[in-house]
Amino acid sequence: MSADDRKNDKHKAAMQKQKAKVDARIEQAATERGVAVLLTGNGKGKSSSAFGMVLRALGYGQKVGVVQFIKGQQLSGEEIYLRDHCPQVAFYQMGTGFTWNTQDRSGDIAAAEATWEKALPMLQDPSFDLVVLDEMTYMLAYKYLDEEKVLDAIRNRPPEQSVVVTGRGGGSALQEIMDTVSEVKEVKHAFKAGVKARQGVDF
């Protein structure tokens, strides 16, 4: 047997073992219900990942709702695309921009509460397959929204509905109730090297 044949046999055996492990995990995952996903961390890509799930759900003809907290003064590519090409998506933005720009706590709280009033009916409506609460963690961190009311709404949403929450932090209570928590870690960021945010990549 040649060295290449031995490598191929070793690789095949390893892949067969890996497949058996994966198949066993799939077999054990028998519960059918919506999932709650938190995308957090200090790295770039949390909202981008959430919008990837929006496209995935739309590909299956599912009903999607998107509520963006904080963002809204500067147009983003995802907003333009959804508004122009996906009128079936329920899309709402708080529209006040970043809190460090507004510097108006009372106004920000009022805007957050008004935006939450748009999100809550989606979380109560079983016709929505996926609801994205983009940048909502900041609303909890700054105490703009009542944490327990938000957590209750996520806990008590329709069983088949999935929800995605994005943003840095959010607190241990939010992490506790989510099914999946992924942390995006910053290793390098072009902005810190003086590179301007890029249309189509950063917004």
C-alpha positions in Angstrom: 0.0 0.0 0.0 1.4 3.4 -1.0 1.7 6.3 1.4 -1.1 8.1 -0.5 -3.4 5.0 0.0 -2.6 5.0 3.7 -3.4 8.7 4.0 -6.7 8.2 2.2 -7.7 5.2 4.3 -6.8 7.1 7.5 -8.8 10.1 6.3 -11.8 7.9 5.4 -11.8 6.3 8.8 -11.6 9.7 10.6 -14.5 11.0 8.5 -16.6 7.9 9.1 -16.1 8.4 12.8 -17.0 12.1 12.6 -20.1 11.3 10.5 -21.3 8.8 13.2 -20.9 11.5 15.9 -22.8 14.0 13.8 -25.6 11.5 12.9 -26.0 10.7 16.6 -26.4 14.3 17.5 -29.0 14.8 14.8 -30.8 11.8 16.0 -30.9 13.2 19.6 -32.2 16.6 18.5 -35.9 15.6 18.2 -37.6 18.7 19.6 -39.4 20.8 17.0 -39.9 24.5 18.0 -38.6 28.0 17.3 -35.3 29.0 18.7 -34.0 32.2 20.4 -30.6 33.4 19.2 -28.4 36.1 20.7 -25.6 37.5 18.6 -23.3 39.5 20.9 -19.7 40.5 21.3 -17.5 43.4 20.4 -16.8 42.3 16.8 -18.3 43.2 13.5 -20.9 41.1 11.9 -23.7 40.6 14.4 -26.4 42.4 12.4 -25.0 41.0 9.2 -25.5 37.5 10.5 -29.0 38.3 11.6 -29.9 39.6 8.1 -28.4 36.4 6.7 -31.0 34.5 8.6 -33.7 36.9 7.3 -32.7 35.9 3.7 -32.6 32.3 4.7 -36.1 32.5 6.1 -37.4 34.4 3.1 -35.9 31.6 0.9 -38.4 29.2 2.5 -41.3 31.6 2.1 -41.5 32.4 5.8 -42.9 35.5 7.3 -40.3 37.8 8.8 -40.3 40.9 11.0 -37.3 43.2 11.6 -37.2 45.9 14.3 -34.0 48.0 14.4 -33.1 49.8 17.6 -30.6 52.7 17.5 -30.0 52.6 13.7 -32.0 54.6 11.2 -30.5 58.0 10.4 -28.0 56.6 7.9 -29.4 54.3 5.2 -28.0 50.8 5.2 -27.9 48.3 2.3 -30.2 45.9 4.1 -32.8 48.6 4.7 -32.7 49.6 1.0 -33.0 46.0 -0.2 -35.8 45.1 2.1 -37.8 48.2 1.3 -37.3 47.9 -2.4 -37.5 44.1 -2.9 -39.1 42.5 0.1 -42.3 44.5 0.9 -43.6 41.4 2.7 -41.1 41.9 5.5 -42.5 43.9 8.4 -39.6 46.4 8.9 -39.4 49.2 11.5 -36.6 51.4 12.6 -36.3 53.5 15.8 -34.7 56.1 13.5 -33.0 58.2 16.2 -29.5 57.1 15.3 -26.9 56.2 17.9 -27.4 57.2 21.5 -24.1 59.0 21.7 -25.2 61.2 18.9 -28.6 62.1 20.3 -27.3 62.8 23.8 -31.0 62.9 24.9 -31.8 60.2 27.4 -35.5 61.1 27.8 -36.0 61.2 24.1 -34.1 58.0 23.6 -36.2 56.2 26.2 -39.4 57.5 24.6 -38.2 56.3 21.2 -37.2 52.9 22.5 -40.5 52.4 24.2 -42.3 53.4 21.0 -40.2 51.0 19.0 -40.8 48.2 21.5 -44.5 48.7 20.9 -43.9 47.8 17.3 -41.9 44.7 18.2 -44.2 43.3 20.9 -47.1 42.5 18.5 -44.7 40.6 16.3 -43.5 38.5 19.2 -47.2 37.7 20.0 -48.2 36.9 16.4 -47.9 33.2 15.5 -47.9 34.0 11.8 -44.3 35.4 12.1 -41.8 32.7 11.7 -38.8 34.9 12.4 -38.5 38.2 14.3 -35.2 40.1 14.4 -34.6 42.6 17.2 -31.5 44.3 15.9 -29.3 46.2 18.5 -31.8 45.6 21.2 -29.3 44.7 23.8 -28.3 48.4 24.2 -31.9 49.2 25.2 -31.5 46.8 28.1 -28.0 47.9 29.0 -29.0 51.6 29.1 -32.2 50.6 30.9 -34.3 52.3 28.2 -36.7 49.3 28.3 -38.0 47.2 31.2 -35.8 44.1 31.1 -38.4 41.7 32.6 -41.1 42.8 30.1 -38.7 42.1 27.2 -37.6 38.8 28.6 -41.2 37.7 29.2 -42.2 38.6 25.6 -39.3 36.5 24.3 -40.1 33.6 26.6 -43.8 33.6 25.9 -43.6 34.1 22.1 -45.5 31.5 19.9 -43.8 28.1 20.1 -42.9 27.9 16.4 -41.5 31.4 16.2 -37.8 32.1 16.2 -36.3 35.3 17.5 -32.8 36.8 16.9 -31.4 39.5 19.2 -28.3 41.4 18.3 -25.9 43.9 20.0 -23.1 44.0 22.5 -23.8 42.8 26.1 -27.4 42.5 27.0 -26.9 41.0 30.4 -26.8 37.5 31.9 -30.6 37.3 32.3 -31.0 37.7 28.5 -28.3 35.1 27.8 -29.9 32.7 30.2 -33.2 32.5 28.3 -31.7 32.2 24.8 -31.2 28.8 23.1 -28.1 29.9 21.2 -25.6 32.6 22.2 -22.8 33.4 19.8 -20.1 35.9 20.6 -18.4 37.8 17.7 -14.9 38.7 18.8 -13.0 41.6 17.4 -9.4 40.6 16.4 -8.8 43.5 14.0 -11.0 46.3 12.7 -10.2 48.4 9.6 -11.7 51.5 11.3 -9.1 51.5 14.0 -6.5 51.7 11.3 -8.1 54.8 9.8 -10.1 53.0 7.1 -13.5 54.6 6.5 -16.6 52.4 6.8 -17.3 50.8 3.4 -20.7 50.9 1.6 -21.8 47.3 1.0 -19.6 46.0 3.7 -20.1 48.1 6.8 -23.5 49.6 6.0 
